[in-house]
């Protein structure tokens, strides 16, 4: 796999899992999908997910705030957001 600015996709994860474990493609896909579903459900529940020697995934809750429209001189209320944060464990 080329390391220069390559985004790792689910397909890449499936292929790497298949190569390293000897599982068939369908089984490797099930493993990857199951792991991603677990991570997603824990994050949606407001929990942090820590994968040792990889990183910690957390969802921050940012309250709504007053913002400014760059095209108009008016102010408006911007809704709250929940950005995903990943802290590297490396």
C-alpha positions in Angstrom: 0.0 0.0 0.0 1.3 3.4 -0.9 2.0 5.5 2.2 2.0 8.9 0.5 -1.3 10.6 1.3 -3.5 7.5 1.1 -6.8 7.4 2.9 -7.4 3.9 4.3 -10.9 2.7 3.2 -13.0 -0.1 4.5 -12.0 -2.2 1.5 -8.3 -1.6 2.4 -9.0 -2.8 6.0 -10.8 -5.9 4.7 -8.0 -6.7 2.4 -5.3 -6.2 5.0 -7.3 -8.3 7.5 -7.7 -11.0 4.9 -4.0 -11.0 4.1 -2.8 -11.1 7.7 -5.2 -13.6 9.1 -5.8 -15.9 6.2 -9.6 -15.5 6.5 -11.7 -15.4 3.4 -12.9 -12.0 2.1 -16.4 -12.5 3.5 -15.1 -13.4 7.0 -12.6 -10.5 6.9 -15.4 -8.1 5.9 -17.6 -9.3 8.8 -14.7 -8.8 11.3 -14.0 -5.2 10.1 -17.7 -4.3 10.0 -18.3 -5.7 13.4 -15.4 -3.7 14.9 -16.6 -0.5 13.2 -20.2 -1.1 14.4 -19.0 -1.5 18.0 -16.9 1.7 17.8 -19.8 3.6 16.3 -22.4 2.4 18.8 -20.1 3.3 21.8 -19.5 6.7 20.4 -23.2 7.3 19.8 -23.8 6.3 23.4 -21.4 9.0 24.5 -18.6 6.7 25.5 -14.9 6.9 24.6 -13.3 4.1 22.7 -9.6 3.4 23.5 -7.7 1.0 21.3 -4.3 0.3 22.8 -1.3 1.5 20.8 -3.6 3.1 18.3 -5.6 5.9 19.9 -8.7 7.1 21.8 -11.9 8.1 20.0 -14.2 10.6 21.8 -17.1 12.7 20.9 -17.1 16.2 22.3 -20.3 18.2 22.9 -19.9 21.8 22.0 -22.8 24.1 23.1 -24.6 26.3 20.6 -23.0 29.8 20.2 -23.7 33.1 18.6 -22.1 33.3 15.2 -21.8 35.9 12.4 -22.8 35.5 8.8 -19.8 36.7 6.7 -22.1 38.0 3.9 -24.5 39.9 6.2 -23.9 42.0 9.2 -26.4 40.0 11.2 -25.7 37.6 14.0 -27.3 34.2 14.3 -27.4 31.3 16.7 -25.3 28.4 15.5 -26.5 25.0 16.7 -24.4 22.7 18.9 -22.1 20.3 17.3 -20.5 16.9 18.3 -17.1 16.6 16.6 -15.3 13.4 16.7 -11.8 13.6 18.3 -9.0 11.0 17.8 -6.0 11.2 20.1 -3.1 9.2 18.7 -1.7 6.4 21.0 1.5 6.3 19.0 
